[in-house]
Amino acid sequence: MRKIKTSGKSKTNQEILADKALMFKKEAKKNIAKAKKNLKLAEKKVETYMKDNPVKAAAIAAGIGAIVGAGVAAIIKGKRRR
């Protein structure tokens, strides 16, 4: 194995890759924690909006359901024609 000198110590390529992998793993964990925090905040905002505007929230949910249903129906209809 080839040794590379870094900060007074020689490291193999494998050790360097292991260090980088650990660094990326730590960064990924930070990003996941941040995403979870943002999702919790978004969840609270949605819950608050639904409590403050129940009729509007129900109308939005019904509209989204109708759009999704129409899309699924169009896909199924398109597959039957083949």
ChimeraX attribute file (.defattr): number of C-alpha atoms within 10 A of each C-alpha:
attribute: neighborCount
match mode: 1-to-1
recipient: residues
	/A:1	7
	/A:2	8
	/A:3	13
	/A:4	14
	/A:5	9
	/A:6	10
	/A:7	7
	/A:8	7
	/A:9	8
	/A:10	13
	/A:11	16
	/A:12	14
	/A:13	13
	/A:14	12
	/A:15	13
	/A:16	15
	/A:17	12
	/A:18	12
	/A:19	12
	/A:20	12
	/A:21	12
	/A:22	12
	/A:23	11
	/A:24	12
	/A:25	12
	/A:26	12
	/A:27	12
	/A:28	12
	/A:29	11
	/A:30	12
	/A:31	12
	/A:32	12
	/A:33	12
	/A:34	12
	/A:35	12
	/A:36	12
	/A:37	12
	/A:38	12
	/A:39	12
	/A:40	12
	/A:41	12
	/A:42	12
	/A:43	12
	/A:44	12
	/A:45	12
	/A:46	13
	/A:47	14
	/A:48	12
	/A:49	13
	/A:50	14
	/A:51	11
	/A:52	11
	/A:53	11
	/A:54	13
	/A:55	11
	/A:56	12
	/A:57	16
	/A:58	12
	/A:59	11
	/A:60	12
	/A:61	12
	/A:62	12
	/A:63	12
	/A:64	12
	/A:65	12
	/A:66	12
	/A:67	12
	/A:68	12
	/A:69	12
	/A:70	12
	/A:71	12
	/A:72	12
	/A:73	12
	/A:74	11
	/A:75	11
	/A:76	11
	/A:77	11
	/A:78	10
	/A:79	9
	/A:80	7
	/A:81	6
	/A:82	5
